[in-house]
Amino acid sequence: MKKVFARTQNVKKFINMMNNLQNRAEGVPGMSLVYGEPGLGKTQALLWWATQNDAIFIRAANNMSARWLMQELIEELGEVPYHFSSDLFKQCVRRLNNEPKVIIIDEIDYLTGNESAIETLRDIYDKTNVSIVMAGMGMADKKLLRYRHLYDRISEKLKFEPFSKKDVKTIIEQLSEIEMTDCAIKYIFSQTKRFRQLVKLINKAENIAKANGLSTIDEVTFKEFIQNDNNDNDEADKIG
């Protein structure tokens, strides 16, 4: 599989959103929200953009506190976190004012039940004016609505949608090292519209082609080998 970043319609909209965020006019809030169901490539897009633009990427975790969040942030900024929360907050603000960076918080849903963590994130934004991108699941926008002061600072929102057939074709053409016919692409589209599963199917098609000396995979070949593979797995389960 090719090591490239597939630019789906969601990704193109995300890049446009980030451009708007970075080039926003004076007075326009600098927070944004990316949300949608799992498996649509949100995290991959966030990581790719963070790497390309030297941004701070933090993945929120279950039971993450405000202090834990600030520790992660300051470590990503290359410093040793101070001990007391008040000093830690000042450390984050000082470093970001001296070296502004876009902050990306993935899995924001983990923080939506922690008022202290959310308000700390807002305070960091108010003190530094750095762009902050939050990303979460399909209900993340509604979960954040309870924090009106933070929600009012969101100037850009983007919902990642399930892939279209065009997206699936784009992903296959950009990632696959073998050619797939239109009927094979149509079949894959009928099986899944989520990125992780698409990658698995592309990998399976490449393995089929490699094992059988094929340069092109069509629908009939793909379905035949998948069915055989499923039958083999069923037999193995019975034996086990």
Secondary structure, 3 states (H helix, E strand, C coil): CCCCCCCCHHHHHHHHHHHHHHCCCCCCCCEEEEECCCCCCHHHHHHHHHHHCCCEEEECCCCCCHHHHHHHHHHHCCCCCCCCHHHHHHHHHHHHHHCCCCEEEECHHHHCCCHHHHHHHHHHHHHHCCCEEEEECCCHHHHHCCCHHHHCCEEEEEECCCCCHHHHHHHHHHHCCCEECHHHHHHHHHHCCCHHHHHHHHHHHHHHHHHHCCCEECHHHHHHHHHHHHHHHHHHHHHC
